[in-house]
């Protein structure tokens, strides 16, 4: 992902909680073609947010970078969203 872009996460593995390093991000649920509408979430002053589409619980972890997650497999790769790079 490009620096400065909105972090995008998914939960293909069905984790109960996903720790992320951003408080403003997008959830796509699962990788295409099984994704839901990409939902922008903002934790504001809270430390967790629940996606209204897939019910994934995202927990803010300041030790992670904005585009990082634990489990790491929950970070959406650009090719997963836009198709394979040429």
C-alpha positions as CSV (number, residue, x, y, z in Angstrom):
1,X,0.0,0.0,0.0
2,X,1.1,3.5,-0.7
3,X,2.3,5.5,2.3
4,X,-0.5,7.9,3.4
5,X,-3.3,5.8,2.0
6,X,-6.1,4.4,4.2
7,X,-5.1,1.1,5.7
8,X,-7.3,-1.8,4.5
9,X,-7.8,-5.0,6.4
10,X,-9.7,-8.3,6.0
11,X,-10.4,-11.3,8.1
12,X,-10.2,-14.3,5.8
13,X,-9.0,-16.5,8.7
14,X,-12.0,-15.7,11.0
15,X,-9.9,-14.3,13.9
16,X,-12.0,-13.2,16.9
17,X,-9.9,-10.1,17.2
18,X,-7.5,-8.4,14.9
19,X,-4.9,-6.0,16.4
20,X,-4.0,-3.1,14.0
21,X,-1.8,0.0,14.2
22,X,-4.4,2.4,12.8
23,X,-7.5,4.1,14.4
24,X,-8.9,5.1,10.9
25,X,-9.0,2.2,8.4
26,X,-11.2,0.2,6.1
27,X,-12.5,-3.3,6.5
28,X,-13.3,-5.4,3.5
29,X,-14.4,-8.5,5.4
30,X,-12.8,-11.2,3.2
31,X,-10.7,-11.2,0.1
32,X,-12.5,-10.8,-3.3
33,X,-14.8,-12.1,-4.5
34,X,-16.1,-12.7,-1.0
35,X,-15.6,-9.2,0.3
36,X,-18.3,-6.9,1.6
37,X,-18.6,-3.2,0.8
38,X,-15.4,-1.6,2.0
39,X,-16.4,0.0,5.3
40,X,-14.5,3.0,6.6
41,X,-14.1,2.8,10.4
42,X,-12.9,5.4,12.9
43,X,-12.1,4.4,16.5
44,X,-12.0,8.0,17.6
45,X,-11.1,8.0,21.3
46,X,-11.8,4.3,21.7
47,X,-9.3,1.5,21.3
48,X,-11.5,-0.9,19.4
49,X,-14.1,-0.9,16.6
50,X,-16.5,-3.6,15.3
51,X,-17.2,-3.8,11.6
52,X,-21.0,-3.6,11.1
53,X,-20.8,-6.0,8.1
54,X,-18.7,-8.9,9.3
55,X,-18.5,-8.2,13.0
56,X,-14.7,-8.4,13.1
57,X,-13.4,-6.7,16.2
58,X,-10.4,-4.5,15.5
59,X,-8.2,-3.5,18.4
60,X,-5.8,-0.6,18.2
61,X,-2.2,-1.5,19.1
62,X,0.2,1.5,19.0
63,X,3.2,-0.9,18.8
64,X,2.1,-1.7,15.2
65,X,2.6,0.5,12.2
66,X,-0.5,2.0,10.5
67,X,-0.5,-0.7,7.8
68,X,0.3,-3.6,10.1
69,X,-1.9,-6.2,11.8
70,X,-1.7,-9.1,14.1
71,X,-2.3,-11.6,12.6
72,X,-0.3,-10.2,9.7
73,X,-2.3,-12.1,7.2
74,X,-5.2,-9.7,7.8
75,X,-3.5,-6.8,6.0
76,X,-5.1,-6.5,2.5
77,X,-2.6,-6.5,-0.3
78,X,-3.2,-4.1,-3.2
79,X,-3.4,-7.0,-5.7
80,X,-6.2,-8.6,-3.6
81,X,-8.2,-5.5,-4.1
82,X,-7.4,-4.4,-7.6
83,X,-6.4,-7.7,-9.3
84,X,-2.9,-8.9,-10.0
85,X,-0.3,-6.3,-10.9
86,X,1.0,-6.4,-14.4
